[in-house]
Amino acid sequence: MKRNWFWGIICILGAILIFGNLFGFLPFTFSLWKIIGTLICLSVIIDGIKERSFYSPLFGIAIIFYLFREDLGFEEISLWLLLLATWLLAWGLTSIFHPEKSHIKVNKQIEINFGDDDTEDVEYSTNSIINITSSFGEKVQYIQTNDLQYVTIDSKFSGLKLYFDQATIQNQATIEIDGNFTGIELYVPKEWNVQSHVRSFFGGVDEKGQPSSNGYPTLNITGRVHFGGIEIHYI
């Protein structure tokens, strides 16, 4: 789906909600926050379906359900228990069906799996193309390569620190992030031109320090993060 179609559909749905609220076409009671929250969740649901992810659509549906819990007769439902149940359902479906990601395939990979202990593990990577999978734990990863090209990060309920100060980009490189309930810190040389295109839902991207890039080389950061945050540190 092209971006203009995506936002066009979201705007039309928003108009339908507002008109329905004004003229009583819809059986639910609407407020400004309900309308805004519903539109945000709908955009997350559509984006998740496009990316073949269970997490985004299910969490979007859960939030919409919570927004209209009184209209549906579930006034006492707990938000945190609802989110926990939704996460368990999404994780279970992902574990069973393994939906294909839309990003490019990589041949070389390093998979990092967190244990259940509270210790912080340290790993080193020298490949140009790296896959990082993390869940439940803390991890520090040092990237040491002369030709960084592509890094994928799949992080859930975890904390991850990646150091790129010993890495070199020949032209441009990409980091693709799929984060849920996670905190990710990226330490990059201040000379790099970092372009962030991360989509966030109950999360965000923050930059620390002052870059001094002249536009080359370029590090593109893409993907999405839900219920978490990404910090970019310039060193």
Secondary structure, DSSP 4 states (H G I P E B T S, - for coil): --HHHHHHHHHHHHHHHHHHHHHT-SSS---HHHHHHHHHHHHHHHHHHHTT-SHHHHHHHHHHHHHTTTTTT-TT--HHHHHHHHHHHHHHHHHHH-PPPSSPP-SS-------SSSPEEEEEE--SEEEEEEEEEEEEEEE--SS--EEEEEEEEEEEEEE-TT---SSEEEEEEEEEEEEEEEEE-TTSEEEE--EEEEEEEEEES-----S-SEEEEEEEEEEEEEEEEE-
